[in-house]
Amino acid sequence: PWSLPMDAFFEAWIEALADFVARQTGALLHVGRRQETRRSLHWAPSLPGAQRALIPDLVLEWNNLTLLIDAKYKRHWEDMAFLDWPSRDEVFREQHRQDLFQALAYANLSRTPSVITCLAYPCHYDLWQSLAQRNRLFHQAQLGDSARPTTIWLTAFPLQGPIPTIAEPLVARLHEAIRRETL
C-alpha cells in the first residue's frame, strides 16, 4: 500500500488542471514540484537560517500576462463563503493574511507587464457547481495603482469531476484576461 498526503494530492490535482488550461490557452507551464519556478533569494551578508528561495506551485506565462497559482489544501474557501471577516477567529485571519502575503511575494517574480496571483482552495463538488452556476467561482482584488497591474484571485476547485468541466471557468476567465492584455 502507499499513501499520499492530501496537500500533495491537491497540488498534483491543480497541476493537472493547469496543464489542461495551458494547452487550451497557449501558455507555457512551469511547475514548482519540478523546481521550474524556483527563484533564489541571495542574502547579504549571508544569513544561514533564512529562506533560500521562493517556489510558486505553478506559473503559466503568456506574452503579456503571468498567472501564478498557489494550491492551498485548507477549508478556507468554504469558511470564507459563509462567514464575514469579523466573525473569523484570529488563527483563520492570520493564515489567510500569510497566504495573501505569499501570493503577493510570488507576484513579484513575474517578468510580464501584467500579473495575476491566484490562491486555489479545495471545495466540495456540489458547492463548486453552485458557485459556477451563480458566477461566484472567482473573487478578485486589484493591488494599488502601480505601473504593473497585479490582480489577486481567490478560487476553489473540487477534488473530483472531469478536468475539462472543472477547468473551463478558469480557461474562460484567462481568455478574457489575455484578450485585455493584447489590446
Sequence and secondary structure as in RCSB ss.txt:
>XXXX:A:sequence
PWSLPMDAFFEAWIEALADFVARQTGALLHVGRRQETRRSLHWAPSLPGAQRALIPDLVLEWNNLTLLIDAKYKR
HWEDMAFLDWPSRDEVFREQHRQDLFQALAYANLSRTPSVITCLAYPCHYDLWQSLAQRNRLFHQAQLGDSARPT
TIWLTAFPLQGPIPTIAEPLVARLHEAIRRETL
>XXXX:A:secstr
     HHHHHHHHHHHHHHHHHHHHT EEEEGGGTTT EE   SS  TTS  EE  SEEEE SSEEEEEEE  ST
HHHHHHHS GGGS HHHHHHHHHHHHHHHHHHTT  SSEEEEEEEEEE HHHHHHHHHTT SEEEEEETT SS E
EEEEEEEESSS HHHHHHHHHHHHHHHHHHHH 
